[in-house]
Amino acid sequence: MVDTGELWRLYKGDVLLGEITIDDMDWPWLHGRFISTDAFTAVKPWFDETLRLLEAEEFGEAFDAAYAPIEEQLTLESPTGSVDQFLLHVQGDRAWFRS
C-alpha cells in the first residue's frame, strides 16, 4: 500500500539522482514531485527521449530501446526497499511510474 507523502529515490549505482514525493495515485500509476540532484543531468536525455516517443505514440521497439538504459542502469527505491521492475517517466519537476 502506498501513501501520499511517501518518498521514493532514484539511483544510478550508489549515486542519488532524485527523489519523488508521492502526491497522487491513479492505479497502477503513482505520481509525485521530482527533485533532481545534479547527477540527474547525465541521465535526463534518456527520459526526454522516452517522453518524445510516447508523445509520438511509438510504443514498440524504439521505445523499448530508449527505455533500456533506464531499466538496466537505474534503481528505484521505495520506503520499504528496492523495486524489481518499474516504468518511470520524468518531466521537469514531475514523475510518474508504475511498479
C-alpha positions in Angstrom: 0.0 0.0 0.0 1.4 3.4 -1.0 0.5 6.6 0.8 0.7 10.2 -0.3 3.8 11.9 1.1 6.0 8.8 0.7 9.5 9.4 -0.5 10.9 7.3 -3.3 14.5 7.6 -4.5 16.1 7.1 -7.9 19.7 5.9 -8.0 22.4 5.1 -10.6 24.6 2.7 -8.6 25.1 4.4 -5.3 24.6 7.9 -6.7 21.3 9.6 -5.9 19.7 11.1 -9.0 16.5 12.4 -7.4 13.6 12.0 -5.0 9.9 11.5 -5.8 7.4 12.6 -3.2 4.1 10.8 -3.9 1.2 13.3 -4.2 -1.3 11.4 -6.4 -2.3 7.9 -7.3 -4.2 6.7 -10.3 -3.8 2.9 -10.2 -1.5 1.5 -11.3 0.4 4.8 -11.7 1.9 6.8 -8.9 2.6 10.5 -9.4 4.8 12.8 -7.5 7.0 15.8 -7.3 10.5 15.1 -8.6 13.5 16.9 -7.1 16.6 16.0 -9.0 20.2 16.2 -8.0 23.0 17.5 -10.2 23.8 13.9 -11.2 20.4 13.6 -12.9 21.6 15.7 -15.8 23.6 12.7 -17.1 20.5 10.5 -17.5 17.9 13.2 -18.3 18.3 12.6 -22.1 17.1 9.1 -21.6 13.9 10.3 -20.0 13.5 13.1 -22.6 13.7 10.5 -25.4 11.2 8.1 -23.9 8.7 11.0 -23.5 9.3 12.1 -27.1 8.5 8.5 -28.2 5.4 8.4 -26.0 4.1 11.7 -27.4 4.7 10.3 -30.9 2.8 7.2 -29.9 5.8 5.0 -30.7 5.4 2.2 -28.2 7.3 -0.6 -29.9 10.9 -1.5 -30.4 12.0 2.2 -30.4 10.5 2.8 -27.0 12.0 -0.4 -25.6 15.4 0.5 -26.9 15.2 4.0 -25.5 14.0 2.8 -22.1 16.6 0.0 -21.8 19.3 2.2 -20.1 16.8 3.3 -17.5 15.7 -0.2 -16.8 19.3 -1.6 -16.8 21.2 1.1 -15.0 18.8 2.8 -12.6 17.3 1.7 -9.3 14.1 2.9 -7.8 13.9 2.6 -4.0 10.5 2.7 -2.2 10.4 3.4 1.5 10.5 -0.4 2.0 13.3 -1.3 -0.4 14.4 -1.7 -3.9 11.7 -2.1 -6.6 12.4 -5.0 -9.0 10.6 -3.7 -12.1 9.3 -0.2 -12.8 8.3 2.0 -15.7 9.3 5.6 -14.8 8.7 8.9 -16.6 10.2 12.2 -15.5 9.3 15.6 -17.0 10.5 18.7 -15.2 9.6 18.5 -11.6 7.1 15.7 -12.1 7.5 12.0 -12.1 5.0 9.2 -12.7 5.7 5.5 -12.5 4.3 2.0 -12.0 6.0 -0.9 -10.4 
